[in-house]
Amino acid sequence: MGARLVLVARSRARGAITLARLAQHGGGPHAIHYADLSRLSEMKRVGAEIAAVEPRIDVLINNAGCLYATREVTEDGLERTFATNHVAYFVLTHLLRDRLIAAAPARVVNTASAAHLREKLDFADLQFANGYRFRPAYGRSKLANILFTRELARRLAGTGVTANALHPGFVATGLGQRDNFFLGLVVRLAMAVRAEPAEKGAETIVYLASSTEVADVTGAYFIECRPATPSEAARNEDDARRLWDATERLAGLR
């Protein structure tokens, strides 16, 4: 579509490969920034760097995600799944908000997951300090994505910026395969049998980023380019506001 892409990556080697592939498809000039989006200092640094060089952003796609077999805590005291999958969305959107408004009509697209369906946030233990299990930890982070999207849409009302979330499907990516051998083996086997290719998983992201059909839609959840109903917990407006306030405190943002 001729878009210019500004990417955030953790691996310089994979980043270079991606830029080379993008160059073959036109658009651009594309750019890439490097950061570990599990660390607050890195989230804030890269967000500030992008804001400093990009006067306007038409679409912000929050897509970073992780899955960890055992509980890991970052230098900020955050459980790593929650930090990467939710807090990074919150911080980058906060830091790039003015650039999105400058480009209005603009869009925020948040990759969530149907993994949220059986989960409910525990505000007494958002960091999963008690009884950590990787599936519920991942599912709750994806629930947080949808609640964040709903509250973000409410707060952006009247600015010309929309915010929507999506389930990309079970997609063949590197999720869960880089940090634990046994979890990685299980995930790879499952993906070999059941997963869709990454291009299929990207279809709803591209749709929400570009389609005129959703130009005025905000605060919604999509599956296969169609509106879908998330869980009851994901539609709880009080929890959405409560999560926003809690994340502001954890991230040191106001």
C-alpha positions in Angstrom: 0.0 0.0 0.0 3.0 2.3 -0.1 3.2 2.8 3.7 6.4 3.9 5.4 7.1 1.6 8.4 8.9 2.5 11.6 9.6 -0.7 13.5 10.8 -1.6 17.0 12.8 -4.8 17.3 14.9 -6.5 20.0 17.3 -8.4 17.7 19.6 -6.4 15.4 20.1 -9.4 13.2 16.4 -10.0 12.6 15.8 -6.3 12.3 18.4 -6.0 9.5 16.8 -9.0 7.7 13.4 -7.4 8.0 14.5 -4.0 6.6 16.1 -5.8 3.7 12.9 -7.6 2.9 10.8 -4.4 3.2 13.2 -2.6 0.8 12.1 -5.2 -1.9 8.5 -4.2 -1.6 8.7 -0.4 -1.9 7.3 2.3 0.3 9.6 3.9 2.8 12.2 4.9 3.5 11.5 2.5 6.4 13.2 2.8 9.8 13.9 0.6 12.8 14.6 1.3 16.4 16.0 -1.3 18.9 14.7 -1.8 22.4 13.8 -4.5 24.9 10.2 -3.8 25.5 10.1 -5.7 28.8 12.1 -2.9 30.5 10.5 0.4 31.4 13.6 2.4 30.7 13.7 0.9 27.1 10.0 1.5 26.5 10.4 5.2 27.5 13.7 5.7 25.6 12.4 4.2 22.3 9.1 6.0 22.6 10.8 9.3 23.1 13.2 8.6 20.2 10.4 7.9 17.8 8.4 10.9 19.0 11.5 13.1 18.4 12.0 12.1 14.8 8.4 11.4 13.6 6.2 14.6 13.7 3.1 12.5 12.9 2.0 8.8 13.1 -0.9 7.6 11.1 -1.2 4.2 12.7 0.4 2.7 15.8 0.4 -1.1 15.9 1.2 -2.5 19.3 2.2 -6.1 18.6 5.2 -7.1 20.8 4.4 -10.3 22.7 6.1 -13.0 24.9 5.3 -16.2 26.7 7.5 -17.5 29.5 7.5 -21.0 31.1 8.6 -19.7 34.5 7.9 -16.4 36.3 10.6 -13.8 35.5 10.8 -10.4 37.0 12.3 -7.4 35.3 14.6 -4.8 36.8 11.5 -2.8 37.4 9.9 -5.5 39.5 7.4 -6.3 36.8 6.5 -9.9 35.8 7.9 -10.1 32.3 4.8 -11.3 30.4 2.7 -8.5 31.9 5.5 -5.9 31.2 6.0 -6.8 27.6 2.5 -7.7 26.5 0.6 -4.9 28.3 2.8 -2.2 29.9 4.8 -1.7 26.7 1.5 -1.1 24.8 0.5 1.5 27.4 3.8 3.3 27.6 4.5 3.6 23.8 0.9 4.7 23.2 1.2 7.3 25.9 4.5 8.7 24.5 3.2 8.7 20.9 -0.2 10.1 21.6 0.5 13.6 20.5 2.0 12.3 17.2 -1.2 10.3 16.6 -3.4 13.3 17.3 -1.2 15.4 14.9 -2.0 12.9 12.1 -5.7 12.6 12.8 -7.6 10.7 11.5 -5.2 8.1 13.0 -5.5 4.7 14.5 -4.1 2.5 17.3 -4.2 -1.3 16.7 -3.6 -3.6 19.6 -2.8 -7.3 19.1 -4.7 -9.2 21.8 -5.8 -12.9 21.7 -8.7 -15.2 22.3 -6.5 -16.6 25.1 -8.2 -13.9 27.2 -11.5 -15.7 27.2 -11.2 -17.7 30.5 -9.3 -15.2 32.4 -10.1 -12.4 34.9 -7.7 -9.8 36.3 -6.6 -10.2 39.9 -5.9 -6.6 41.0 -4.4 -7.9 44.3 -1.8 -9.8 42.2 -1.4 -8.3 38.7 2.2 -9.5 38.7 1.2 -13.1 39.2 3.5 -13.5 42.3 1.3 -16.3 43.6 0.9 -19.6 41.7 2.4 -18.5 38.4 1.3 -20.5 35.4 2.3 -19.4 31.9 -1.1 -19.9 30.2 -3.1 -17.8 32.6 -0.3 -15.2 32.8 -0.4 -14.9 29.0 -4.2 -14.9 28.9 -4.5 -12.2 31.5 -2.0 -10.0 29.6 -4.2 -10.4 26.5 -7.3 -9.5 28.6 -5.3 -6.4 29.7 -4.8 -5.5 26.0 -8.6 -5.5 25.4 -9.4 -3.5 28.6 -6.6 -1.0 27.7 -8.1 -0.6 24.2 -11.6 0.1 25.6 -10.3 2.7 28.0 -8.0 4.2 25.4 -10.8 4.6 23.0 -12.9 6.4 25.6 -10.1 8.8 26.5 -9.3 9.5 22.8 -12.9 10.4 22.0 -13.1 13.6 20.0 -9.4 13.5 19.0 -9.8 11.8 15.6 -7.8 8.8 16.8 -9.5 5.3 17.0 -8.3 2.3 19.0 -9.2 -1.3 18.3 -8.0 -4.8 19.4 -7.9 -8.1 17.6 -7.3 -11.8 17.8 -4.8 -12.8 15.0 -5.5 -16.5 15.3 -3.1 -19.2 16.2 -0.1 -18.1 14.1 3.3 -19.6 13.4 5.7 -17.1 15.0 8.6 -17.3 17.5 6.3 -16.9 20.5 7.3 -18.9 23.5 10.3 -20.6 21.7 13.3 -18.5 22.7 13.5 -18.8 26.5 12.7 -22.3 27.5 13.7 -25.5 25.6 10.7 -27.6 26.7 8.1 -25.0 26.3 9.6 -24.1 22.9 9.4 -27.7 21.8 5.7 -28.0 22.8 4.9 -24.7 21.1 6.7 -25.6 17.9 5.0 -29.0 17.7 1.6 -27.4 18.2 2.3 -24.7 15.6 3.5 -27.4 13.1 0.1 -29.1 13.4 -2.4 -26.3 13.8 -0.9 -22.8 13.2 -1.7 -20.5 10.4 1.2 -18.7 8.5 2.2 -15.3 9.9 0.8 -13.6 6.8 -2.7 -14.9 7.7 -2.3 -13.7 11.2 -1.4 -10.2 9.9 -4.6 -9.8 7.8 -6.8 -8.4 10.6 -4.0 -6.1 11.7 -3.7 -4.7 8.2 -7.5 -4.4 7.9 -7.7 -2.4 11.1 -4.8 -0.2 10.1 -6.1 0.6 6.6 -9.7 -0.3 5.8 -12.2 2.5 5.3 -14.8 0.2 6.7 -13.5 0.8 10.2 -12.5 4.4 9.9 -15.0 5.4 12.5 -15.0 2.2 14.7 -13.3 2.5 18.1 -13.1 0.4 21.2 -13.9 -2.8 19.4 -12.5 -6.3 19.2 -12.0 -8.1 15.9 -11.5 -11.7 14.7 -10.8 -12.4 11.0 -11.6 -8.8 10.0 -15.0 -8.9 11.7 -16.3 -7.4 15.0 -16.4 -10.0 17.7 -17.6 -10.1 21.3 -14.8 -10.5 23.9 -15.4 -12.1 27.3 -17.5 -10.5 29.9 -14.4 -9.6 31.9 -13.0 -7.8 28.8 -16.1 -5.6 28.7 -15.9 -4.5 32.3 -15.6 -0.7 32.2 -14.7 -0.4 35.9 -11.8 -2.9 35.4 -10.6 -1.0 32.3 -10.4 2.3 34.3 -8.8 0.5 37.3 -6.2 -1.2 35.1 -5.4 2.2 33.5 -4.8 3.8 36.9 -2.7 0.8 38.1 -0.6 0.8 34.9 0.1 4.5 35.2 1.4 4.0 38.7 3.5 1.0 37.7 5.0 2.8 34.7 5.6 6.1 36.6 3.4 8.0 34.1 0.8 10.7 34.6 
